[in-house]
Amino acid sequence: MKNLFCGVDISKDFLDYAICNGEDKSIIALEKIPNDRKGIKSLIRILKKESDGGSIWVCFEHTGNYGLMLASVLSEFDINYSMVPSLEIIKSSGMVRGKTDSIDAKRIALYLAVNNYKLKPTKLPCAEIMKIKALLTLRQQYVKIRTQFKNSVKSLKISAKIIPLKDEIKQQENEISRYNSLIKEIEVQIKDIIKSNEQLNKNYRKIIEILGIGLITASQFLVSTNNFTAFDNPRKFNCYCGLAPFEYSSGTSVKGRTKTSHYRNKELKAALFKAAITAIAHDQEISIYFARKISEGKHKMSVINAVACKLVYRVFAVVKRDEPYYRIAV
């Protein structure tokens, strides 16, 4: 009976895996399989045979859609697995030389064998959350394309003052209208998916009552927290978003300014900043807080960051307390 730790390096077509013996941290297998259901099942058979009834734990990096099949099949066979940010594995490896897929698989296996005590098994989100995540990504792509067309129209209108560009401008404006429609369709789909799931809809209805939180920001909360099961408190979530400030000092001679970490979810932080700006404009309590901090000499972006943190605390409060949000009259 062996306790096995398996590291997997994921690519589009293949999975390189390394199996580590939990007792002496030795690598007992280093192979490659196709990244499909049949290949993953063959890996599971090998792991069960080698473990001889012992525990099995698989680890791989966040790789977007390329790792979904592996996560799905492992969940189906009730095998523990952890999806870990690649940067975390890189930082733990120290100084390394050389890089191949098989070497990466070995590093991941050894990382898991050494750090399993502080890792938690990953749970695959429900189908509704995975669909919302895909739609949010698609919407973001459409928004970027629409912005490019808008910038193009502005540029063409300047040039149109001296050369005829009426047809070209009209064509670009038609494209903007088309992407407006596509974005609206995606938002309707997201709403319908949330409504179809009782637990998602319950939390969604509570958090959109908070001024500044709309459909997209609420959906990002649901996706990034796996419907508030992946994070147990708002401070951890603020760290994940890059909103929590950290001190920078050493001894008595080094004293840097307190700042947020650059290891963050950039898209989520941007969404929360937009929500904070909306809250400052429409929430009287936050508006007064913002004005007071600015009058005290605080930097504007620092105060907006603090407001975003407040919104996160409000969201977690209404979800965890299982009660609606009540606005305080000022």
N, C-alpha and C positions, 0 to 999 in steps of 0.2 A: 504494500500500500504506500503510495507516494502522494505528496502534496505538490501539484504542478502549477507553475506560472508560465503562461504562454504570451509572448510578445508578437504582435502582428504589424507589419509595415504594409500599408494599403496603397495600391495604385488602381487605375481604372480596370485593368484586365487581370492582374495577378495579386496574390497575397503571399508575402514572404513571412514565414513564421519561425520563431525560435522557442523551444520548450526548455524551461529551466527547472531543475530539481530543487524543491524548496529546502531540502536538508543541507546540501553543501554548495548550493548556488551554481552547480555545474550545468552546462548546456548539453542536453542529451539528444536534441534533434534540431536541424536547421535546414528547412526545405521551402519549396515554392509550390503553390496550388492556384488553380484558376479562381478568379473572384466571381464565383457563381454559386448557386445553391448546392450543386453536386460537389464542388470542391470543398466548400465549408463543411458539409456533412462528412467528407472523408477526414478532415482535420479533427472533427469531434470524435470520430471512431478511434483515431490514433491517440487522442488525449485520454479517452476512457480506457483504452487498452494499457497505456503506459502508467496511468494512475492506479490501476488495479483496485478501484474502490475508494481511492483517496480524493481529496478536494481538487477542483480545477478552477483556475481564475485566468481570464484572458484580458489583455490590455492592448489598446490601440489608440492612435491619435485621432482628434477631431479632423475629419477629412471631407466634410460635406456629404454629398450623396453617395460617394464611393464606398463609405462604410456602413450604409444602411442595410444592405443585404446581410453582412456579417452580424450586425446587431440584431436583426430580425430573427435569423436562424438560431443564434445563441439563446435569445429569449424563448424561442419555441422549445428548445431542448433544456430549458431551465439551468443554463450554465452562467455563472457569475462573470460579468465583464465590466471593465471601466474604460470610458472614453476620456482621455486626458489631453489637455492643451499641449501642443508640440513644444511650446516654449518651456513648459514645466519640465519636460523630459530633457531638453537640451541643457537647461540650467543645472540639472542634477547630475549631468554626465561629466562635468568638469572639462578639462582640456582633452580633446579627442583628435585623432588623426584618421583621415580617410572617411569616405561615405559611400556605402552601397545599400541597396534595399535589405540584403541579408544582415549587414552590420547593424542597420537601424533596428531590425527585428530583434537582434540580440540585445541591443541597448535597452529596448522597451521591456524585454523579458526581465533583465536584471534590475531595471528601475522598479518594476512591479514586485519582484522578489524582495527588494530592500525596503520599499515604501508601502507595502500592502496594508500595514497597520493603520495608516492614516488615510487610506483611500476608501471610498464607498462604492458599492456596485451601482452601475448606471442602469436606469430604467428607461426603456424606450417609450417616448410619449405616445398618447393615443392618436388614432388616425386623424381626428379632427385637428389636433394641435399641429401635426405634421403638415396637414393641408394648408392651414392658416400660415404657417411659416413659409411654405413655398409661394403662397399668394403674396405675402408681404415682400418677399424677395423680388417677385415679378413686378409688383407695383413700384418698388424702388427703382427698378430698371426703367420702367415707363416714365417715371417722374424725371429721371436724369435725361432721357431722350427728349421729353417735352421741354425741359429747360434749355437744351441745345437749340431746339427750333425757335424758342422765344428769343434767345440771344441772337440767332440768325436774323430774325425779323427786325430786331432793333438795328442791327448792322445794315441790313438792306434798306431800311427806311432812311438812314443817313445818306447812303449812296444814291437813293432815288431822288434826292434833291437836285442831282445834276445829270442822271441817266435814267431812262425808262425801265422800271423794274416792277411794274404793277402786277403782272402775271406771276412773277416769281414770289412776290410777297403773299399773294393770294394762295399760292400752292403751299407755302410754309404755314400759313394760318389754318388751312384745311388740315394739315398734319397735326397741328396743335389741338384742333377740335377733335380729331380722331383719337388722339392719346387721352384727351379729357374723358371721352366716352369709355375707353378701355380701363382707365383708372377707376371711374365710377362703377363699372361692371365688377371689377375686382372687389371693391368695397362692399357692394351688395352681396357678393359671394361670401365674403368674410362674415358679414352680419348673419347670413342664413346659416352658416356652419356653427357659429356661436349659439344661435337660437336652438339648433338641433341637439345640442348637448346640455343637459340640465345643469351640471356642475359649472361648466364654462359660462353659461348664461347667467347663473346666480352671481358669480363673482364679477362678471362684466357689468351687470346692472348696478352693482354697488359702487364700483370704482369710477364709472363715468359720471356719477353724481358729483365728483370732486372737480371743481372749476379748474380748467386747464387740461384735463384728461379727456381726450376724444377717442374715436373708434380706433385709429391707428396706434396711438400710444397705449391704449388699453389692451389691444391685441398683442402688442409687443411685450407687455407685462405677462400676459397669459402664456405666450410662447417661451419667453426667456426663463420664467419660473416654473414651467411645466404645470401651469395652473396652481402656482403657489405651493408646490411640493418640493422643489429643488432648493429653495432658500427658506430657512426657518426664522430669519429676522431681517429687518430692513437695512441694518448696518452692513451685513455681508453683501446684500444686493447693491448698496451704494459703492462698495469696493469693486464689485464686478463691473458696474457701470463707469467707474472712474470718477465718482463724485466725492468720495471720502478723502479728506486731506490727510497727509502724513508729514510728520516732522522730519527735517533733514539736519542733523547735527552730529558732531563727534568731539568729545572732550570739551575743552574751553575755547579752542581756536577756530573750529569749523562750525559755523552757524548759518545754514541756508534758510531760505524762506519756506514755510510750510506750503506744500503743493500736492495736487492729486497725481496719481500714478499714470504713466503712459501705457501701462498694460490694462486696457479697458475695452469694453464693447462700444466702439465709436458710434455706431448707428443708434444704439439705445441712448447713449449720452446726448447725442444731437436731438433726438426726439424729446427727451426730458427737458432740455434747455428751451425748446420751442414751447413745451407745456408750461414751463416756469414763466416765460415771457407773457403767455396768455393769462396765466393766473395773476401776474402783477397788474395787468390791465383791467381784469374783471373781478378779482377777489379783493374786497375792501380790506380785510385783515392783512393779507399778504402785501397789498399796495402800501399800507401804512408801515409795515415792517421794512419794505424795500426803501421807502423814502427816509426812514429813520437811520438805516445803515449807511445810506449814501451821505446823509448829513454828517455822520460820524467820521466820514473820510474813507470808508471802505471802497475798494475798487468795484466798479459796476459788475464785471464778470464774476467776481468772487461772491457777490450778493446773489446773482442769478443762480450760481452753483448751490448756494445755501438754500434758496427757494426750491430748487429741484430736489434737494435732499428732503425738505419738508414734505413735498408731494409724495415722495417714496414712502415716508413714514405714515402719511395719511392713508395711502393705498393699502399698506400692510395692516394698518390698524382696523380698517373697515372689513377687510377680509378675515383676519384672524379673530376678531371679536364677533364675527357673524352678525353684524348689525349694520344698518344703513348709515351713510354719512350725513351729519347734520351741520349745516352752515351756521356759524356764530354771527349774530348781528352785532356790528360794531357801531 
